[in-house]
Amino acid sequence: MSAISPFHLAIPVHDLAQAREFYGEVLGFAEGRSSDHWIDYNCYGHQLVVHLDTSMRVDLARVTSAVDGHQVPMPHFGVVLDMADWQNLAHKLEEKGVRFVIEPYIRFQGQVGEQATMFFYDPSGNALEFKGFQELSQLFSK
């Protein structure tokens, strides 16, 4: 795969202190610029910005989509990692007591596109998925 330009994603959060704890301490994302209403994070080289929305209701009863026998929360976002980084992240999240929507496991085992995956929510109810591949070149394989 060729080098990819960083993406920018802005998401709402209901509490900046909780977001700072989750994205900074739990996930370990480096904090960039911030104000009383938003915080920039380095999400594996991409720009993730959490914006305060005090009117936001945390609602984990979401739309889901069936994938490999699981109901995955929609919408969701995350990063595709190499397998070693994914395993390290999964272990770190387990140690920190993160509650998974879908526990870390291998999806499409033995098939083209085999991948590790895990789903969890941030404190504001934003769904995240992190994937791991032995070979990142398999990301778009059919």
PyMOL CGO cylinders between C-alpha atoms (Angstrom):
from pymol import cmd
from pymol.cgo import CYLINDER

trace = [
    CYLINDER, 0.00, 0.00, 0.00, 1.23, 3.49, -0.76, 0.3, 1, 1, 1, 1, 1, 1,
    CYLINDER, 1.23, 3.49, -0.76, 1.42, 6.23, 1.84, 0.3, 1, 1, 1, 1, 1, 1,
    CYLINDER, 1.42, 6.23, 1.84, -1.97, 7.62, 2.73, 0.3, 1, 1, 1, 1, 1, 1,
    CYLINDER, -1.97, 7.62, 2.73, -2.76, 11.25, 3.50, 0.3, 1, 1, 1, 1, 1, 1,
    CYLINDER, -2.76, 11.25, 3.50, -4.06, 11.72, 7.04, 0.3, 1, 1, 1, 1, 1, 1,
    CYLINDER, -4.06, 11.72, 7.04, -7.81, 12.02, 7.41, 0.3, 1, 1, 1, 1, 1, 1,
    CYLINDER, -7.81, 12.02, 7.41, -9.64, 14.50, 9.64, 0.3, 1, 1, 1, 1, 1, 1,
    CYLINDER, -9.64, 14.50, 9.64, -12.63, 13.31, 11.65, 0.3, 1, 1, 1, 1, 1, 1,
    CYLINDER, -12.63, 13.31, 11.65, -14.64, 15.47, 14.05, 0.3, 1, 1, 1, 1, 1, 1,
    CYLINDER, -14.64, 15.47, 14.05, -17.07, 13.79, 16.46, 0.3, 1, 1, 1, 1, 1, 1,
    CYLINDER, -17.07, 13.79, 16.46, -19.37, 15.05, 19.21, 0.3, 1, 1, 1, 1, 1, 1,
    CYLINDER, -19.37, 15.05, 19.21, -18.81, 14.27, 22.88, 0.3, 1, 1, 1, 1, 1, 1,
    CYLINDER, -18.81, 14.27, 22.88, -20.99, 15.16, 25.85, 0.3, 1, 1, 1, 1, 1, 1,
    CYLINDER, -20.99, 15.16, 25.85, -18.11, 15.72, 28.31, 0.3, 1, 1, 1, 1, 1, 1,
    CYLINDER, -18.11, 15.72, 28.31, -14.60, 16.92, 27.39, 0.3, 1, 1, 1, 1, 1, 1,
    CYLINDER, -14.60, 16.92, 27.39, -13.02, 15.66, 30.64, 0.3, 1, 1, 1, 1, 1, 1,
    CYLINDER, -13.02, 15.66, 30.64, -14.30, 12.13, 29.99, 0.3, 1, 1, 1, 1, 1, 1,
    CYLINDER, -14.30, 12.13, 29.99, -13.19, 12.37, 26.36, 0.3, 1, 1, 1, 1, 1, 1,
    CYLINDER, -13.19, 12.37, 26.36, -9.72, 13.53, 27.45, 0.3, 1, 1, 1, 1, 1, 1,
    CYLINDER, -9.72, 13.53, 27.45, -9.45, 10.57, 29.84, 0.3, 1, 1, 1, 1, 1, 1,
    CYLINDER, -9.45, 10.57, 29.84, -10.66, 8.06, 27.22, 0.3, 1, 1, 1, 1, 1, 1,
    CYLINDER, -10.66, 8.06, 27.22, -8.79, 9.26, 24.12, 0.3, 1, 1, 1, 1, 1, 1,
    CYLINDER, -8.79, 9.26, 24.12, -5.70, 10.52, 25.93, 0.3, 1, 1, 1, 1, 1, 1,
    CYLINDER, -5.70, 10.52, 25.93, -5.22, 8.07, 28.79, 0.3, 1, 1, 1, 1, 1, 1,
    CYLINDER, -5.22, 8.07, 28.79, -7.06, 4.89, 27.74, 0.3, 1, 1, 1, 1, 1, 1,
    CYLINDER, -7.06, 4.89, 27.74, -6.28, 4.92, 24.01, 0.3, 1, 1, 1, 1, 1, 1,
    CYLINDER, -6.28, 4.92, 24.01, -3.01, 6.83, 24.44, 0.3, 1, 1, 1, 1, 1, 1,
    CYLINDER, -3.01, 6.83, 24.44, -3.60, 9.34, 21.65, 0.3, 1, 1, 1, 1, 1, 1,
    CYLINDER, -3.60, 9.34, 21.65, -1.33, 12.39, 21.88, 0.3, 1, 1, 1, 1, 1, 1,
    CYLINDER, -1.33, 12.39, 21.88, -3.28, 15.58, 22.48, 0.3, 1, 1, 1, 1, 1, 1,
    CYLINDER, -3.28, 15.58, 22.48, -2.74, 18.49, 20.12, 0.3, 1, 1, 1, 1, 1, 1,
    CYLINDER, -2.74, 18.49, 20.12, -4.41, 21.87, 20.25, 0.3, 1, 1, 1, 1, 1, 1,
    CYLINDER, -4.41, 21.87, 20.25, -7.52, 22.37, 22.36, 0.3, 1, 1, 1, 1, 1, 1,
    CYLINDER, -7.52, 22.37, 22.36, -10.00, 24.89, 23.68, 0.3, 1, 1, 1, 1, 1, 1,
    CYLINDER, -10.00, 24.89, 23.68, -12.88, 24.85, 26.13, 0.3, 1, 1, 1, 1, 1, 1,
    CYLINDER, -12.88, 24.85, 26.13, -15.01, 23.31, 23.36, 0.3, 1, 1, 1, 1, 1, 1,
    CYLINDER, -15.01, 23.31, 23.36, -12.77, 20.88, 21.44, 0.3, 1, 1, 1, 1, 1, 1,
    CYLINDER, -12.77, 20.88, 21.44, -9.60, 18.76, 21.60, 0.3, 1, 1, 1, 1, 1, 1,
    CYLINDER, -9.60, 18.76, 21.60, -7.37, 17.56, 18.73, 0.3, 1, 1, 1, 1, 1, 1,
    CYLINDER, -7.37, 17.56, 18.73, -5.83, 14.08, 18.95, 0.3, 1, 1, 1, 1, 1, 1,
    CYLINDER, -5.83, 14.08, 18.95, -3.22, 12.22, 16.94, 0.3, 1, 1, 1, 1, 1, 1,
    CYLINDER, -3.22, 12.22, 16.94, -5.07, 9.00, 16.06, 0.3, 1, 1, 1, 1, 1, 1,
    CYLINDER, -5.07, 9.00, 16.06, -2.31, 6.88, 14.50, 0.3, 1, 1, 1, 1, 1, 1,
    CYLINDER, -2.31, 6.88, 14.50, -1.22, 9.83, 12.36, 0.3, 1, 1, 1, 1, 1, 1,
    CYLINDER, -1.22, 9.83, 12.36, -4.74, 11.02, 11.61, 0.3, 1, 1, 1, 1, 1, 1,
    CYLINDER, -4.74, 11.02, 11.61, -6.50, 14.04, 13.10, 0.3, 1, 1, 1, 1, 1, 1,
    CYLINDER, -6.50, 14.04, 13.10, -9.38, 13.18, 15.42, 0.3, 1, 1, 1, 1, 1, 1,
    CYLINDER, -9.38, 13.18, 15.42, -11.18, 16.14, 16.95, 0.3, 1, 1, 1, 1, 1, 1,
    CYLINDER, -11.18, 16.14, 16.95, -13.72, 15.79, 19.74, 0.3, 1, 1, 1, 1, 1, 1,
    CYLINDER, -13.72, 15.79, 19.74, -16.20, 18.66, 19.95, 0.3, 1, 1, 1, 1, 1, 1,
    CYLINDER, -16.20, 18.66, 19.95, -18.26, 19.39, 23.04, 0.3, 1, 1, 1, 1, 1, 1,
    CYLINDER, -18.26, 19.39, 23.04, -22.02, 19.06, 22.54, 0.3, 1, 1, 1, 1, 1, 1,
    CYLINDER, -22.02, 19.06, 22.54, -23.69, 19.49, 25.91, 0.3, 1, 1, 1, 1, 1, 1,
    CYLINDER, -23.69, 19.49, 25.91, -27.10, 18.71, 24.37, 0.3, 1, 1, 1, 1, 1, 1,
    CYLINDER, -27.10, 18.71, 24.37, -25.86, 15.27, 23.28, 0.3, 1, 1, 1, 1, 1, 1,
    CYLINDER, -25.86, 15.27, 23.28, -27.64, 12.25, 24.77, 0.3, 1, 1, 1, 1, 1, 1,
    CYLINDER, -27.64, 12.25, 24.77, -25.57, 9.12, 25.31, 0.3, 1, 1, 1, 1, 1, 1,
    CYLINDER, -25.57, 9.12, 25.31, -27.56, 6.37, 23.61, 0.3, 1, 1, 1, 1, 1, 1,
    CYLINDER, -27.56, 6.37, 23.61, -26.02, 2.95, 23.10, 0.3, 1, 1, 1, 1, 1, 1,
    CYLINDER, -26.02, 2.95, 23.10, -29.21, 1.52, 21.55, 0.3, 1, 1, 1, 1, 1, 1,
    CYLINDER, -29.21, 1.52, 21.55, -27.97, 1.88, 18.01, 0.3, 1, 1, 1, 1, 1, 1,
    CYLINDER, -27.97, 1.88, 18.01, -28.57, 0.59, 14.55, 0.3, 1, 1, 1, 1, 1, 1,
    CYLINDER, -28.57, 0.59, 14.55, -26.49, -2.51, 13.87, 0.3, 1, 1, 1, 1, 1, 1,
    CYLINDER, -26.49, -2.51, 13.87, -25.45, -4.47, 10.82, 0.3, 1, 1, 1, 1, 1, 1,
    CYLINDER, -25.45, -4.47, 10.82, -24.80, -8.21, 10.67, 0.3, 1, 1, 1, 1, 1, 1,
    CYLINDER, -24.80, -8.21, 10.67, -21.17, -9.10, 9.88, 0.3, 1, 1, 1, 1, 1, 1,
    CYLINDER, -21.17, -9.10, 9.88, -19.65, -12.55, 10.42, 0.3, 1, 1, 1, 1, 1, 1,
    CYLINDER, -19.65, -12.55, 10.42, -22.34, -13.53, 12.94, 0.3, 1, 1, 1, 1, 1, 1,
    CYLINDER, -22.34, -13.53, 12.94, -22.09, -10.34, 15.01, 0.3, 1, 1, 1, 1, 1, 1,
    CYLINDER, -22.09, -10.34, 15.01, -24.23, -7.22, 15.15, 0.3, 1, 1, 1, 1, 1, 1,
    CYLINDER, -24.23, -7.22, 15.15, -21.78, -4.36, 14.65, 0.3, 1, 1, 1, 1, 1, 1,
    CYLINDER, -21.78, -4.36, 14.65, -22.78, -0.86, 15.79, 0.3, 1, 1, 1, 1, 1, 1,
    CYLINDER, -22.78, -0.86, 15.79, -23.43, 1.67, 13.06, 0.3, 1, 1, 1, 1, 1, 1,
    CYLINDER, -23.43, 1.67, 13.06, -21.99, 4.16, 12.45, 0.3, 1, 1, 1, 1, 1, 1,
    CYLINDER, -21.99, 4.16, 12.45, -18.47, 3.46, 13.71, 0.3, 1, 1, 1, 1, 1, 1,
    CYLINDER, -18.47, 3.46, 13.71, -14.90, 4.51, 12.95, 0.3, 1, 1, 1, 1, 1, 1,
    CYLINDER, -14.90, 4.51, 12.95, -11.41, 3.31, 13.72, 0.3, 1, 1, 1, 1, 1, 1,
    CYLINDER, -11.41, 3.31, 13.72, -8.03, 2.44, 12.31, 0.3, 1, 1, 1, 1, 1, 1,
    CYLINDER, -8.03, 2.44, 12.31, -6.59, -0.58, 10.50, 0.3, 1, 1, 1, 1, 1, 1,
    CYLINDER, -6.59, -0.58, 10.50, -3.38, -1.70, 12.23, 0.3, 1, 1, 1, 1, 1, 1,
    CYLINDER, -3.38, -1.70, 12.23, -0.78, -4.35, 11.64, 0.3, 1, 1, 1, 1, 1, 1,
    CYLINDER, -0.78, -4.35, 11.64, -1.42, -7.42, 13.78, 0.3, 1, 1, 1, 1, 1, 1,
    CYLINDER, -1.42, -7.42, 13.78, 1.24, -6.72, 16.41, 0.3, 1, 1, 1, 1, 1, 1,
    CYLINDER, 1.24, -6.72, 16.41, -0.07, -3.19, 17.04, 0.3, 1, 1, 1, 1, 1, 1,
    CYLINDER, -0.07, -3.19, 17.04, -3.66, -4.50, 17.14, 0.3, 1, 1, 1, 1, 1, 1,
    CYLINDER, -3.66, -4.50, 17.14, -2.72, -7.17, 19.70, 0.3, 1, 1, 1, 1, 1, 1,
    CYLINDER, -2.72, -7.17, 19.70, -0.93, -4.58, 21.84, 0.3, 1, 1, 1, 1, 1, 1,
    CYLINDER, -0.93, -4.58, 21.84, -3.96, -2.27, 21.72, 0.3, 1, 1, 1, 1, 1, 1,
    CYLINDER, -3.96, -2.27, 21.72, -6.39, -5.10, 22.56, 0.3, 1, 1, 1, 1, 1, 1,
    CYLINDER, -6.39, -5.10, 22.56, -4.26, -6.10, 25.54, 0.3, 1, 1, 1, 1, 1, 1,
    CYLINDER, -4.26, -6.10, 25.54, -3.99, -2.48, 26.72, 0.3, 1, 1, 1, 1, 1, 1,
    CYLINDER, -3.99, -2.48, 26.72, -7.76, -1.96, 26.48, 0.3, 1, 1, 1, 1, 1, 1,
    CYLINDER, -7.76, -1.96, 26.48, -8.43, -5.20, 28.37, 0.3, 1, 1, 1, 1, 1, 1,
    CYLINDER, -8.43, -5.20, 28.37, -6.00, -4.09, 31.11, 0.3, 1, 1, 1, 1, 1, 1,
    CYLINDER, -6.00, -4.09, 31.11, -7.74, -0.70, 31.35, 0.3, 1, 1, 1, 1, 1, 1,
    CYLINDER, -7.74, -0.70, 31.35, -11.14, -2.42, 31.74, 0.3, 1, 1, 1, 1, 1, 1,
    CYLINDER, -11.14, -2.42, 31.74, -12.70, -1.21, 28.50, 0.3, 1, 1, 1, 1, 1, 1,
    CYLINDER, -12.70, -1.21, 28.50, -16.07, -2.89, 27.95, 0.3, 1, 1, 1, 1, 1, 1,
    CYLINDER, -16.07, -2.89, 27.95, -16.23, -4.33, 24.46, 0.3, 1, 1, 1, 1, 1, 1,
    CYLINDER, -16.23, -4.33, 24.46, -19.37, -4.43, 22.33, 0.3, 1, 1, 1, 1, 1, 1,
    CYLINDER, -19.37, -4.43, 22.33, -17.63, -7.17, 20.34, 0.3, 1, 1, 1, 1, 1, 1,
    CYLINDER, -17.63, -7.17, 20.34, -14.67, -8.77, 22.11, 0.3, 1, 1, 1, 1, 1, 1,
    CYLINDER, -14.67, -8.77, 22.11, -11.38, -8.98, 20.20, 0.3, 1, 1, 1, 1, 1, 1,
    CYLINDER, -11.38, -8.98, 20.20, -11.48, -11.93, 17.79, 0.3, 1, 1, 1, 1, 1, 1,
    CYLINDER, -11.48, -11.93, 17.79, -10.44, -13.09, 14.31, 0.3, 1, 1, 1, 1, 1, 1,
    CYLINDER, -10.44, -13.09, 14.31, -13.10, -12.43, 11.65, 0.3, 1, 1, 1, 1, 1, 1,
    CYLINDER, -13.10, -12.43, 11.65, -13.36, -14.30, 8.34, 0.3, 1, 1, 1, 1, 1, 1,
    CYLINDER, -13.36, -14.30, 8.34, -10.90, -16.87, 9.67, 0.3, 1, 1, 1, 1, 1, 1,
    CYLINDER, -10.90, -16.87, 9.67, -9.20, -18.85, 6.90, 0.3, 1, 1, 1, 1, 1, 1,
    CYLINDER, -9.20, -18.85, 6.90, -10.70, -16.64, 4.19, 0.3, 1, 1, 1, 1, 1, 1,
    CYLINDER, -10.70, -16.64, 4.19, -9.36, -13.85, 2.02, 0.3, 1, 1, 1, 1, 1, 1,
    CYLINDER, -9.36, -13.85, 2.02, -9.50, -10.71, 4.12, 0.3, 1, 1, 1, 1, 1, 1,
    CYLINDER, -9.50, -10.71, 4.12, -8.99, -12.51, 7.45, 0.3, 1, 1, 1, 1, 1, 1,
    CYLINDER, -8.99, -12.51, 7.45, -8.69, -9.83, 10.12, 0.3, 1, 1, 1, 1, 1, 1,
    CYLINDER, -8.69, -9.83, 10.12, -8.72, -9.24, 13.84, 0.3, 1, 1, 1, 1, 1, 1,
    CYLINDER, -8.72, -9.24, 13.84, -11.39, -6.85, 15.08, 0.3, 1, 1, 1, 1, 1, 1,
    CYLINDER, -11.39, -6.85, 15.08, -12.86, -5.35, 18.24, 0.3, 1, 1, 1, 1, 1, 1,
    CYLINDER, -12.86, -5.35, 18.24, -15.65, -2.86, 18.90, 0.3, 1, 1, 1, 1, 1, 1,
    CYLINDER, -15.65, -2.86, 18.90, -16.25, -0.58, 21.88, 0.3, 1, 1, 1, 1, 1, 1,
    CYLINDER, -16.25, -0.58, 21.88, -17.87, 2.76, 22.73, 0.3, 1, 1, 1, 1, 1, 1,
    CYLINDER, -17.87, 2.76, 22.73, -16.30, 5.95, 24.02, 0.3, 1, 1, 1, 1, 1, 1,
    CYLINDER, -16.30, 5.95, 24.02, -17.98, 7.60, 27.05, 0.3, 1, 1, 1, 1, 1, 1,
    CYLINDER, -17.98, 7.60, 27.05, -20.25, 9.61, 24.70, 0.3, 1, 1, 1, 1, 1, 1,
    CYLINDER, -20.25, 9.61, 24.70, -21.51, 6.54, 22.84, 0.3, 1, 1, 1, 1, 1, 1,
    CYLINDER, -21.51, 6.54, 22.84, -19.37, 6.90, 19.69, 0.3, 1, 1, 1, 1, 1, 1,
    CYLINDER, -19.37, 6.90, 19.69, -18.62, 3.40, 18.38, 0.3, 1, 1, 1, 1, 1, 1,
    CYLINDER, -18.62, 3.40, 18.38, -15.03, 2.51, 17.49, 0.3, 1, 1, 1, 1, 1, 1,
    CYLINDER, -15.03, 2.51, 17.49, -13.65, -0.48, 15.60, 0.3, 1, 1, 1, 1, 1, 1,
    CYLINDER, -13.65, -0.48, 15.60, -9.97, -1.33, 15.36, 0.3, 1, 1, 1, 1, 1, 1,
    CYLINDER, -9.97, -1.33, 15.36, -8.86, -3.96, 12.87, 0.3, 1, 1, 1, 1, 1, 1,
    CYLINDER, -8.86, -3.96, 12.87, -5.61, -5.89, 12.60, 0.3, 1, 1, 1, 1, 1, 1,
    CYLINDER, -5.61, -5.89, 12.60, -4.16, -7.60, 9.53, 0.3, 1, 1, 1, 1, 1, 1,
    CYLINDER, -4.16, -7.60, 9.53, -1.18, -9.93, 9.22, 0.3, 1, 1, 1, 1, 1, 1,
    CYLINDER, -1.18, -9.93, 9.22, -0.73, -8.43, 5.75, 0.3, 1, 1, 1, 1, 1, 1,
    CYLINDER, -0.73, -8.43, 5.75, -2.10, -4.90, 5.28, 0.3, 1, 1, 1, 1, 1, 1,
    CYLINDER, -2.10, -4.90, 5.28, -2.04, -5.57, 1.54, 0.3, 1, 1, 1, 1, 1, 1,
    CYLINDER, -2.04, -5.57, 1.54, -5.07, -7.85, 2.14, 0.3, 1, 1, 1, 1, 1, 1,
    CYLINDER, -5.07, -7.85, 2.14, -7.27, -4.92, 3.22, 0.3, 1, 1, 1, 1, 1, 1,
    CYLINDER, -7.27, -4.92, 3.22, -9.16, -4.70, -0.08, 0.3, 1, 1, 1, 1, 1, 1,
    CYLINDER, -9.16, -4.70, -0.08, -8.68, -8.29, -1.28, 0.3, 1, 1, 1, 1, 1, 1,
    CYLINDER, -8.68, -8.29, -1.28, -11.67, -10.17, -2.69, 0.3, 1, 1, 1, 1, 1, 1,
]
cmd.load_cgo(trace, "trace")
